[in-house]
Amino acid sequence: MRIYKAKAPMRIGFFGGGTDVSPYAEEHGGKVLNCTIDKYVRCMLRPSDDGTVTIRSLDLEEVSRNVTGRWDGKLSLPQAVLDAMPEARGVEVTMFSDVPPGSGLGSSSALVVSMLKLMGEAFHKNMTPHELAELAFRIERVNLGIPGGRQDQYAAAFGGMSVYHFSKNGVIVEPVLSDPSALLELESCLLIGYIGSRKMLTEHLVNDQVSRLQQGDTLRYHDETKAFVDEAVKLLRTKRIADFGRLLHDAWEVKKAFSPYIAPPVVDEIYAKARKHGAWGGKITGAGGGGFMVIACPFERRLEMERVLSEAGMQVRHFSFTTQGVHAWSVDSDE
């Protein structure tokens, strides 16, 4: 029996988040800087003997089946992926994520990209990273109507540290670093940690940001957020990591003006502790409300920062940057 597997990386969004969301991206042009990390959504496919389609989520402890053309169970996102791949019949798909749902690391999009790559490997459908990202975007944002932007799908498909340019004419991917030591130096001065689920806040939060933009309340903040991207790239390329961290602080102060729901009290409290103990800057890694935070600080303050933030309730997680996007492969199995 041939078994197929895939994994897609999640990402830390550094600058420009929110400018990849419609209608700003189409009307004004969005620009985002992010980098993928070694936290993945992992999937496996094996043939099913009875011709049914079964989805198993190991971390959510949920099972969904399609026997007569209708799904049971709650796994709407992987269900939508399989609905978009009509050749995927008579299969069992098993999956899990390295982080909790609502992480703000782009795990939902990583799931969709991972499953699409898995299906491509199993059914011999080769898709370019652009095609993977666009199909993932359509499944999430159009078919299911989940609010959000485009950066997560592209990060999972392409991987690495890149600037993504969004416009009505399409998406341009601009890799940022040719010197790996710059990425390693940045990594050495960052820590990430989980501060609580933002799953229930996500839809309300994104819709609130879009509403405020359409009313004209936050257009200048979106423009300022986008402008940080070019400055951040210059700092990275010259390995001015302390200044990069300080720019994170400036950008976070602007991002909070997008919506009052971005930084609930627990976020402000943890961030204030980080700054008090020497952090250059930091931010929520996703749209806001909770999930993971990223903190930039001097290397010699790392362990102290981990202790302080752990005591404040953050679940610190070690990570490394990755330079590649989604992968798929297959093996023979007798099991």
Solvent accessible surface area in square Angstrom, and as a share of the most:
residue,aa,sasa,rsa
1,M,106,0.47
2,R,98,0.36
3,I,4,0.02
4,Y,33,0.12
5,K,72,0.30
6,A,1,0.01
7,K,55,0.23
8,A,0,0.00
9,P,1,0.01
10,M,1,0.00
11,R,10,0.04
12,I,0,0.00
13,G,5,0.05
14,F,1,0.00
15,F,4,0.02
16,G,2,0.02
17,G,18,0.17
18,G,12,0.12
19,T,0,0.00
20,D,9,0.04
21,V,25,0.15
22,S,53,0.34
23,P,29,0.18
24,Y,0,0.00
25,A,6,0.04
26,E,61,0.27
27,E,123,0.55
28,H,85,0.38
29,G,20,0.19
30,G,4,0.04
31,K,37,0.16
32,V,1,0.00
33,L,0,0.00
34,N,0,0.00
35,C,0,0.00
36,T,0,0.00
37,I,0,0.00
38,D,50,0.26
39,K,21,0.09
40,Y,27,0.10
41,V,4,0.02
42,R,80,0.29
43,C,5,0.03
44,M,46,0.21
45,L,4,0.02
46,R,59,0.22
47,P,61,0.38
48,S,28,0.18
49,D,148,0.77
50,D,106,0.55
51,G,48,0.46
52,T,25,0.15
53,V,3,0.02
54,T,10,0.06
55,I,0,0.00
56,R,77,0.28
57,S,5,0.04
58,L,101,0.50
59,D,65,0.34
60,L,85,0.42
61,E,154,0.69
62,E,50,0.22
63,V,57,0.33
64,S,0,0.00
65,R,100,0.37
66,N,17,0.09
67,V,100,0.57
68,T,118,0.69
69,G,61,0.59
70,R,196,0.72
71,W,53,0.19
72,D,78,0.40
73,G,49,0.47
74,K,162,0.69
75,L,11,0.06
76,S,62,0.40
77,L,22,0.11
78,P,6,0.04
79,Q,20,0.09
80,A,12,0.09
81,V,0,0.00
82,L,0,0.00
83,D,80,0.42
84,A,30,0.23
85,M,1,0.00
86,P,93,0.59
87,E,63,0.28
88,A,0,0.00
89,R,119,0.43
90,G,14,0.13
91,V,6,0.03
92,E,43,0.19
93,V,0,0.00
94,T,17,0.10
95,M,8,0.04
96,F,78,0.33
97,S,25,0.16
98,D,36,0.19
99,V,6,0.03
100,P,46,0.29
101,P,54,0.34
102,G,15,0.15
103,S,1,0.00
104,G,6,0.06
105,L,0,0.00
106,G,11,0.10
107,S,17,0.11
108,S,57,0.37
109,S,2,0.01
110,A,0,0.00
111,L,24,0.12
112,V,0,0.00
113,V,0,0.00
114,S,0,0.00
115,M,0,0.00
116,L,0,0.00
117,K,64,0.27
118,L,0,0.00
119,M,0,0.00
120,G,8,0.07
121,E,62,0.28
122,A,11,0.09
123,F,58,0.24
124,H,155,0.69
125,K,82,0.35
126,N,152,0.78
127,M,40,0.18
128,T,72,0.42
129,P,56,0.35
130,H,74,0.33
131,E,89,0.40
132,L,3,0.02
133,A,0,0.00
134,E,63,0.28
135,L,28,0.14
136,A,0,0.00
137,F,27,0.11
138,R,111,0.40
139,I,0,0.00
140,E,2,0.01
141,R,40,0.15
142,V,98,0.56
143,N,77,0.40
144,L,64,0.32
145,G,47,0.46
146,I,60,0.31
147,P,28,0.18
148,G,19,0.18
149,G,10,0.10
150,R,51,0.19
151,Q,17,0.07
152,D,25,0.13
153,Q,0,0.00
154,Y,2,0.01
155,A,0,0.00
156,A,1,0.01
157,A,7,0.05
158,F,55,0.23
159,G,7,0.07
160,G,8,0.08
161,M,11,0.05
162,S,4,0.03
163,V,3,0.02
164,Y,0,0.00
165,H,52,0.23
166,F,5,0.02
167,S,51,0.33
168,K,156,0.66
169,N,136,0.70
170,G,36,0.34
171,V,20,0.11
172,I,120,0.61
173,V,30,0.17
174,E,57,0.26
175,P,98,0.62
176,V,7,0.04
177,L,39,0.20
178,S,117,0.76
179,D,58,0.30
180,P,96,0.60
181,S,46,0.29
182,A,1,0.01
183,L,20,0.10
184,L,113,0.56
185,E,77,0.35
186,L,0,0.00
187,E,37,0.16
188,S,30,0.19
189,C,6,0.04
190,L,1,0.01
191,L,4,0.02
192,I,0,0.00
193,G,0,0.00
194,Y,21,0.08
195,I,22,0.11
196,G,26,0.25
197,S,70,0.45
198,R,21,0.08
199,K,126,0.53
200,M,180,0.80
201,L,62,0.31
202,T,32,0.19
203,E,104,0.47
204,H,98,0.44
205,L,0,0.00
206,V,10,0.06
207,N,73,0.37
208,D,24,0.13
209,Q,15,0.07
210,V,31,0.18
211,S,44,0.28
212,R,73,0.27
213,L,17,0.08
214,Q,122,0.54
215,Q,125,0.56
216,G,50,0.48
217,D,80,0.41
218,T,4,0.02
219,L,62,0.31
220,R,147,0.54
221,Y,47,0.18
222,H,5,0.02
223,D,62,0.32
224,E,66,0.29
225,T,5,0.03
226,K,44,0.19
227,A,69,0.53
228,F,33,0.14
229,V,0,0.00
230,D,73,0.38
231,E,71,0.32
232,A,0,0.00
233,V,11,0.06
234,K,131,0.56
235,L,5,0.02
236,L,0,0.00
237,R,126,0.46
238,T,86,0.50
239,K,92,0.39
240,R,127,0.46
241,I,9,0.05
242,A,30,0.23
243,D,45,0.23
244,F,0,0.00
245,G,0,0.00
246,R,120,0.44
247,L,21,0.11
248,L,0,0.00
249,H,39,0.17
250,D,67,0.35
251,A,7,0.05
252,W,2,0.01
253,E,81,0.36
254,V,22,0.13
255,K,15,0.06
256,K,57,0.24
257,A,40,0.31
258,F,0,0.00
259,S,2,0.01
260,P,87,0.54
261,Y,87,0.33
262,I,1,0.00
263,A,17,0.13
264,P,32,0.20
265,P,99,0.62
266,V,68,0.39
267,V,0,0.00
268,D,63,0.33
269,E,106,0.47
270,I,4,0.02
271,Y,13,0.05
272,A,60,0.47
273,K,92,0.39
274,A,0,0.00
275,R,97,0.35
276,K,168,0.71
277,H,53,0.24
278,G,25,0.24
279,A,7,0.06
280,W,38,0.13
281,G,0,0.00
282,G,0,0.00
283,K,18,0.08
284,I,1,0.01
285,T,3,0.02
286,G,12,0.11
287,A,28,0.22
288,G,0,0.00
289,G,6,0.06
290,G,3,0.03
291,G,0,0.00
292,F,0,0.00
293,M,0,0.00
294,V,0,0.00
295,I,0,0.00
296,A,0,0.00
297,C,0,0.00
298,P,25,0.16
299,F,133,0.55
300,E,141,0.63
301,R,91,0.33
302,R,49,0.18
303,L,143,0.71
304,E,62,0.28
305,M,1,0.00
306,E,25,0.11
307,R,129,0.47
308,V,11,0.06
309,L,0,0.00
310,S,57,0.37
311,E,129,0.58
312,A,33,0.25
313,G,51,0.49
314,M,5,0.02
315,Q,112,0.50
316,V,34,0.20
317,R,76,0.28
318,H,132,0.59
319,F,24,0.10
320,S,45,0.29
321,F,20,0.08
322,T,22,0.13
323,T,98,0.57
324,Q,113,0.50
325,G,9,0.09
326,V,16,0.09
327,H,75,0.34
328,A,23,0.18
329,W,101,0.36
330,S,26,0.17
331,V,66,0.38
332,D,107,0.56
333,S,23,0.15
334,D,155,0.80
335,E,169,0.76
